[in-house]
Amino acid sequence: MTLNTPTLPAALALCFGLAASAAQAADPVAKLVPAQSEVVFTIKQMGVPVEGKFKKFDAQVSFDAKKPEAGKVGFTIDIGSATMGSAEADAELPKPVWFGTAKFPQATFQSAAIKAVGGARYEVTGKLGIKGNLKDVVVPVTIAAPTAAGGPSIASGAFTIKRLEFKVGENEWADTSMVANDVQVRFKLALTGLGAP
């Protein structure tokens, strides 16, 4: 079995998809600023870190720092927007063995609980859906207040998922000596109307 660039992009896309969440929060009070936001995923191929990102995603957020437990977070990611910087690799990502985007066009996240852990830091527990598979995840989030009047707040964090739990990289690509099972997802979401953390 040989390792090729399409394998890495697909694995990275999986990470990103896991980072993305998709649920509709009731009466969202915050609005995502896509141009100032990013979702990035990193995976190791033959021990070498490789990075990718998603270009299209959306968030639905209802949150009050005074009552974090009452907040709701939903996130959707257009899996077909995954890119790893290589046309050849990007062409592999939509295939059934990786993301199967024709059947599963979106990755989703819906929060079930939000817990304050101090210092404008929170733990968001919820369901992450990728390729038709739902798994419980805990996402650490830090919220930074706007740096200018009227500017966005920044919600950021990172967490790790297992690509094989979502059946991303099937058959010969299930060999974790080629493409690691762990995928790190990092995000920075610029949100207007979020309020002070």
Contacts in CASP RR format, 6 or more apart in sequence:
PFRMAT RR
TARGET T0000
AUTHOR 0000-0000-0000
METHOD contacts of the structure
MODEL  1
MTLNTPTLPAALALCFGLAASAAQAADPVAKLVPAQSEVVFTIKQMGVPV
EGKFKKFDAQVSFDAKKPEAGKVGFTIDIGSATMGSAEADAELPKPVWFG
TAKFPQATFQSAAIKAVGGARYEVTGKLGIKGNLKDVVVPVTIAAPTAAG
GPSIASGAFTIKRLEFKVGENEWADTSMVANDVQVRFKLALTGLGAP
1 172 0 8 1.000
1 175 0 8 1.000
1 178 0 8 1.000
3 45 0 8 1.000
3 46 0 8 1.000
3 178 0 8 1.000
3 179 0 8 1.000
5 84 0 8 1.000
5 86 0 8 1.000
5 88 0 8 1.000
5 89 0 8 1.000
5 92 0 8 1.000
6 88 0 8 1.000
6 89 0 8 1.000
6 91 0 8 1.000
6 92 0 8 1.000
6 93 0 8 1.000
7 45 0 8 1.000
7 92 0 8 1.000
7 169 0 8 1.000
7 173 0 8 1.000
7 178 0 8 1.000
7 179 0 8 1.000
8 43 0 8 1.000
8 45 0 8 1.000
8 50 0 8 1.000
8 84 0 8 1.000
8 89 0 8 1.000
8 179 0 8 1.000
9 50 0 8 1.000
9 52 0 8 1.000
9 82 0 8 1.000
9 83 0 8 1.000
9 84 0 8 1.000
9 85 0 8 1.000
9 86 0 8 1.000
9 89 0 8 1.000
9 90 0 8 1.000
9 92 0 8 1.000
9 93 0 8 1.000
10 89 0 8 1.000
10 92 0 8 1.000
10 93 0 8 1.000
10 95 0 8 1.000
10 97 0 8 1.000
10 98 0 8 1.000
10 99 0 8 1.000
10 168 0 8 1.000
10 169 0 8 1.000
10 173 0 8 1.000
11 43 0 8 1.000
11 45 0 8 1.000
11 50 0 8 1.000
11 98 0 8 1.000
11 163 0 8 1.000
11 168 0 8 1.000
11 169 0 8 1.000
11 173 0 8 1.000
11 179 0 8 1.000
11 180 0 8 1.000
11 183 0 8 1.000
12 41 0 8 1.000
12 42 0 8 1.000
12 43 0 8 1.000
12 50 0 8 1.000
12 51 0 8 1.000
12 52 0 8 1.000
12 82 0 8 1.000
12 84 0 8 1.000
12 183 0 8 1.000
13 41 0 8 1.000
13 52 0 8 1.000
13 54 0 8 1.000
13 79 0 8 1.000
13 80 0 8 1.000
13 82 0 8 1.000
13 84 0 8 1.000
13 93 0 8 1.000
13 98 0 8 1.000
13 99 0 8 1.000
13 168 0 8 1.000
14 41 0 8 1.000
14 43 0 8 1.000
14 98 0 8 1.000
14 99 0 8 1.000
14 130 0 8 1.000
14 161 0 8 1.000
14 163 0 8 1.000
14 166 0 8 1.000
14 168 0 8 1.000
14 169 0 8 1.000
14 183 0 8 1.000
15 41 0 8 1.000
15 42 0 8 1.000
15 43 0 8 1.000
15 161 0 8 1.000
15 163 0 8 1.000
15 183 0 8 1.000
15 184 0 8 1.000
15 185 0 8 1.000
16 39 0 8 1.000
16 40 0 8 1.000
16 41 0 8 1.000
16 52 0 8 1.000
16 53 0 8 1.000
16 54 0 8 1.000
16 77 0 8 1.000
16 82 0 8 1.000
16 107 0 8 1.000
16 185 0 8 1.000
17 39 0 8 1.000
17 41 0 8 1.000
17 54 0 8 1.000
17 77 0 8 1.000
17 79 0 8 1.000
17 82 0 8 1.000
17 107 0 8 1.000
17 130 0 8 1.000
17 185 0 8 1.000
18 41 0 8 1.000
18 107 0 8 1.000
18 128 0 8 1.000
18 129 0 8 1.000
18 130 0 8 1.000
18 137 0 8 1.000
18 161 0 8 1.000
18 163 0 8 1.000
18 166 0 8 1.000
18 183 0 8 1.000
18 185 0 8 1.000
19 39 0 8 1.000
19 40 0 8 1.000
19 41 0 8 1.000
19 54 0 8 1.000
19 77 0 8 1.000
19 159 0 8 1.000
19 161 0 8 1.000
19 185 0 8 1.000
19 186 0 8 1.000
19 187 0 8 1.000
20 39 0 8 1.000
20 54 0 8 1.000
20 57 0 8 1.000
20 75 0 8 1.000
20 76 0 8 1.000
20 77 0 8 1.000
20 106 0 8 1.000
20 107 0 8 1.000
20 108 0 8 1.000
20 109 0 8 1.000
21 59 0 8 1.000
21 73 0 8 1.000
21 74 0 8 1.000
21 75 0 8 1.000
21 76 0 8 1.000
21 77 0 8 1.000
21 107 0 8 1.000
21 108 0 8 1.000
21 109 0 8 1.000
21 110 0 8 1.000
21 111 0 8 1.000
21 126 0 8 1.000
21 128 0 8 1.000
21 139 0 8 1.000
22 74 0 8 1.000
22 75 0 8 1.000
22 76 0 8 1.000
22 77 0 8 1.000
22 106 0 8 1.000
22 107 0 8 1.000
22 108 0 8 1.000
22 109 0 8 1.000
22 110 0 8 1.000
22 129 0 8 1.000
23 60 0 8 1.000
23 72 0 8 1.000
23 73 0 8 1.000
23 74 0 8 1.000
23 75 0 8 1.000
23 76 0 8 1.000
23 108 0 8 1.000
23 109 0 8 1.000
23 110 0 8 1.000
23 111 0 8 1.000
23 127 0 8 1.000
24 60 0 8 1.000
24 74 0 8 1.000
25 60 0 8 1.000
25 61 0 8 1.000
25 62 0 8 1.000
25 71 0 8 1.000
25 72 0 8 1.000
25 73 0 8 1.000
25 74 0 8 1.000
25 111 0 8 1.000
26 62 0 8 1.000
26 72 0 8 1.000
27 62 0 8 1.000
28 60 0 8 1.000
28 61 0 8 1.000
28 62 0 8 1.000
29 61 0 8 1.000
29 62 0 8 1.000
29 63 0 8 1.000
29 193 0 8 1.000
29 194 0 8 1.000
30 59 0 8 1.000
30 61 0 8 1.000
30 62 0 8 1.000
30 63 0 8 1.000
30 153 0 8 1.000
30 191 0 8 1.000
30 192 0 8 1.000
30 193 0 8 1.000
30 194 0 8 1.000
30 195 0 8 1.000
31 191 0 8 1.000
31 192 0 8 1.000
31 193 0 8 1.000
32 58 0 8 1.000
32 59 0 8 1.000
32 61 0 8 1.000
32 189 0 8 1.000
32 190 0 8 1.000
32 191 0 8 1.000
33 152 0 8 1.000
33 190 0 8 1.000
33 191 0 8 1.000
33 192 0 8 1.000
34 57 0 8 1.000
34 58 0 8 1.000
35 190 0 8 1.000
36 152 0 8 1.000
36 188 0 8 1.000
36 190 0 8 1.000
37 57 0 8 1.000
37 187 0 8 1.000
37 188 0 8 1.000
37 189 0 8 1.000
37 190 0 8 1.000
38 53 0 8 1.000
38 187 0 8 1.000
38 188 0 8 1.000
39 53 0 8 1.000
39 54 0 8 1.000
39 57 0 8 1.000
39 77 0 8 1.000
39 185 0 8 1.000
39 186 0 8 1.000
39 187 0 8 1.000
40 51 0 8 1.000
40 52 0 8 1.000
40 53 0 8 1.000
40 185 0 8 1.000
40 186 0 8 1.000
40 187 0 8 1.000
41 51 0 8 1.000
41 52 0 8 1.000
41 53 0 8 1.000
41 54 0 8 1.000
41 183 0 8 1.000
41 184 0 8 1.000
41 185 0 8 1.000
41 186 0 8 1.000
42 49 0 8 1.000
42 50 0 8 1.000
42 51 0 8 1.000
42 52 0 8 1.000
42 183 0 8 1.000
42 184 0 8 1.000
42 186 0 8 1.000
43 49 0 8 1.000
43 50 0 8 1.000
43 163 0 8 1.000
43 179 0 8 1.000
43 180 0 8 1.000
43 182 0 8 1.000
43 183 0 8 1.000
43 184 0 8 1.000
44 50 0 8 1.000
44 179 0 8 1.000
44 180 0 8 1.000
44 182 0 8 1.000
45 178 0 8 1.000
45 179 0 8 1.000
45 180 0 8 1.000
46 178 0 8 1.000
47 180 0 8 1.000
50 84 0 8 1.000
51 84 0 8 1.000
52 82 0 8 1.000
52 83 0 8 1.000
52 84 0 8 1.000
52 85 0 8 1.000
53 82 0 8 1.000
53 83 0 8 1.000
54 77 0 8 1.000
54 78 0 8 1.000
54 79 0 8 1.000
54 81 0 8 1.000
54 82 0 8 1.000
54 83 0 8 1.000
55 78 0 8 1.000
55 81 0 8 1.000
55 82 0 8 1.000
55 83 0 8 1.000
56 77 0 8 1.000
56 78 0 8 1.000
56 80 0 8 1.000
56 81 0 8 1.000
57 75 0 8 1.000
57 76 0 8 1.000
57 77 0 8 1.000
57 78 0 8 1.000
57 81 0 8 1.000
58 75 0 8 1.000
58 76 0 8 1.000
59 73 0 8 1.000
59 74 0 8 1.000
59 75 0 8 1.000
59 189 0 8 1.000
59 191 0 8 1.000
60 72 0 8 1.000
60 73 0 8 1.000
60 74 0 8 1.000
60 75 0 8 1.000
61 72 0 8 1.000
61 73 0 8 1.000
61 74 0 8 1.000
61 155 0 8 1.000
61 191 0 8 1.000
61 194 0 8 1.000
62 71 0 8 1.000
62 72 0 8 1.000
62 73 0 8 1.000
63 71 0 8 1.000
63 72 0 8 1.000
63 73 0 8 1.000
63 114 0 8 1.000
63 194 0 8 1.000
64 70 0 8 1.000
64 71 0 8 1.000
64 195 0 8 1.000
65 116 0 8 1.000
65 120 0 8 1.000
65 143 0 8 1.000
65 195 0 8 1.000
65 196 0 8 1.000
65 197 0 8 1.000
68 114 0 8 1.000
68 115 0 8 1.000
68 116 0 8 1.000
68 122 0 8 1.000
69 113 0 8 1.000
69 114 0 8 1.000
69 115 0 8 1.000
69 116 0 8 1.000
71 111 0 8 1.000
71 114 0 8 1.000
72 111 0 8 1.000
72 114 0 8 1.000
73 109 0 8 1.000
73 110 0 8 1.000
73 111 0 8 1.000
73 114 0 8 1.000
73 124 0 8 1.000
74 108 0 8 1.000
74 109 0 8 1.000
74 110 0 8 1.000
74 111 0 8 1.000
75 108 0 8 1.000
75 109 0 8 1.000
76 106 0 8 1.000
76 107 0 8 1.000
76 108 0 8 1.000
76 109 0 8 1.000
77 106 0 8 1.000
77 107 0 8 1.000
77 108 0 8 1.000
78 105 0 8 1.000
78 106 0 8 1.000
79 93 0 8 1.000
79 94 0 8 1.000
79 99 0 8 1.000
79 100 0 8 1.000
79 101 0 8 1.000
79 104 0 8 1.000
79 105 0 8 1.000
79 106 0 8 1.000
79 107 0 8 1.000
79 130 0 8 1.000
80 93 0 8 1.000
80 94 0 8 1.000
80 99 0 8 1.000
80 101 0 8 1.000
80 105 0 8 1.000
82 90 0 8 1.000
82 93 0 8 1.000
82 99 0 8 1.000
83 90 0 8 1.000
84 90 0 8 1.000
84 93 0 8 1.000
92 98 0 8 1.000
93 99 0 8 1.000
93 101 0 8 1.000
94 100 0 8 1.000
94 101 0 8 1.000
94 102 0 8 1.000
96 102 0 8 1.000
96 103 0 8 1.000
96 170 0 8 1.000
97 169 0 8 1.000
97 170 0 8 1.000
97 171 0 8 1.000
97 173 0 8 1.000
98 168 0 8 1.000
98 169 0 8 1.000
98 170 0 8 1.000
98 173 0 8 1.000
99 130 0 8 1.000
99 131 0 8 1.000
99 168 0 8 1.000
100 131 0 8 1.000
104 130 0 8 1.000
104 131 0 8 1.000
104 132 0 8 1.000
107 128 0 8 1.000
107 129 0 8 1.000
107 130 0 8 1.000
108 127 0 8 1.000
108 128 0 8 1.000
108 129 0 8 1.000
109 126 0 8 1.000
109 127 0 8 1.000
109 128 0 8 1.000
109 129 0 8 1.000
109 137 0 8 1.000
109 139 0 8 1.000
110 126 0 8 1.000
110 127 0 8 1.000
111 124 0 8 1.000
111 125 0 8 1.000
111 126 0 8 1.000
112 125 0 8 1.000
112 126 0 8 1.000
112 127 0 8 1.000
113 124 0 8 1.000
113 125 0 8 1.000
113 126 0 8 1.000
114 122 0 8 1.000
114 123 0 8 1.000
114 124 0 8 1.000
114 125 0 8 1.000
115 122 0 8 1.000
115 123 0 8 1.000
115 125 0 8 1.000
116 122 0 8 1.000
117 123 0 8 1.000
117 140 0 8 1.000
120 142 0 8 1.000
120 143 0 8 1.000
120 144 0 8 1.000
120 145 0 8 1.000
120 197 0 8 1.000
121 140 0 8 1.000
121 141 0 8 1.000
121 142 0 8 1.000
121 143 0 8 1.000
122 140 0 8 1.000
122 141 0 8 1.000
122 142 0 8 1.000
122 143 0 8 1.000
123 138 0 8 1.000
123 139 0 8 1.000
123 140 0 8 1.000
123 141 0 8 1.000
124 138 0 8 1.000
124 139 0 8 1.000
124 140 0 8 1.000
124 141 0 8 1.000
125 136 0 8 1.000
125 137 0 8 1.000
125 138 0 8 1.000
125 139 0 8 1.000
126 136 0 8 1.000
126 137 0 8 1.000
126 138 0 8 1.000
126 139 0 8 1.000
127 134 0 8 1.000
127 135 0 8 1.000
127 136 0 8 1.000
127 137 0 8 1.000
128 134 0 8 1.000
128 135 0 8 1.000
128 136 0 8 1.000
128 137 0 8 1.000
128 161 0 8 1.000
129 135 0 8 1.000
129 166 0 8 1.000
130 166 0 8 1.000
130 168 0 8 1.000
131 166 0 8 1.000
131 167 0 8 1.000
131 168 0 8 1.000
132 166 0 8 1.000
133 165 0 8 1.000
133 166 0 8 1.000
133 167 0 8 1.000
135 161 0 8 1.000
135 165 0 8 1.000
135 166 0 8 1.000
137 159 0 8 1.000
137 161 0 8 1.000
138 159 0 8 1.000
139 157 0 8 1.000
139 159 0 8 1.000
140 157 0 8 1.000
140 158 0 8 1.000
140 159 0 8 1.000
141 155 0 8 1.000
141 156 0 8 1.000
141 157 0 8 1.000
142 155 0 8 1.000
142 156 0 8 1.000
142 157 0 8 1.000
143 153 0 8 1.000
143 154 0 8 1.000
143 155 0 8 1.000
143 194 0 8 1.000
143 197 0 8 1.000
144 153 0 8 1.000
144 154 0 8 1.000
144 156 0 8 1.000
144 197 0 8 1.000
145 153 0 8 1.000
145 195 0 8 1.000
145 196 0 8 1.000
145 197 0 8 1.000
146 152 0 8 1.000
146 153 0 8 1.000
150 192 0 8 1.000
151 192 0 8 1.000
152 190 0 8 1.000
152 191 0 8 1.000
152 192 0 8 1.000
152 193 0 8 1.000
152 194 0 8 1.000
153 190 0 8 1.000
153 191 0 8 1.000
153 192 0 8 1.000
153 193 0 8 1.000
153 194 0 8 1.000
153 195 0 8 1.000
153 197 0 8 1.000
154 188 0 8 1.000
154 189 0 8 1.000
154 190 0 8 1.000
154 191 0 8 1.000
155 187 0 8 1.000
155 188 0 8 1.000
155 189 0 8 1.000
155 191 0 8 1.000
155 194 0 8 1.000
156 186 0 8 1.000
156 187 0 8 1.000
156 188 0 8 1.000
156 189 0 8 1.000
157 186 0 8 1.000
157 187 0 8 1.000
157 188 0 8 1.000
158 184 0 8 1.000
158 185 0 8 1.000
158 186 0 8 1.000
158 187 0 8 1.000
159 184 0 8 1.000
159 185 0 8 1.000
160 182 0 8 1.000
160 183 0 8 1.000
160 184 0 8 1.000
160 185 0 8 1.000
161 182 0 8 1.000
161 183 0 8 1.000
161 185 0 8 1.000
162 181 0 8 1.000
162 182 0 8 1.000
162 183 0 8 1.000
163 169 0 8 1.000
163 179 0 8 1.000
163 181 0 8 1.000
163 182 0 8 1.000
163 183 0 8 1.000
164 174 0 8 1.000
164 176 0 8 1.000
164 181 0 8 1.000
169 179 0 8 1.000
173 179 0 8 1.000
END
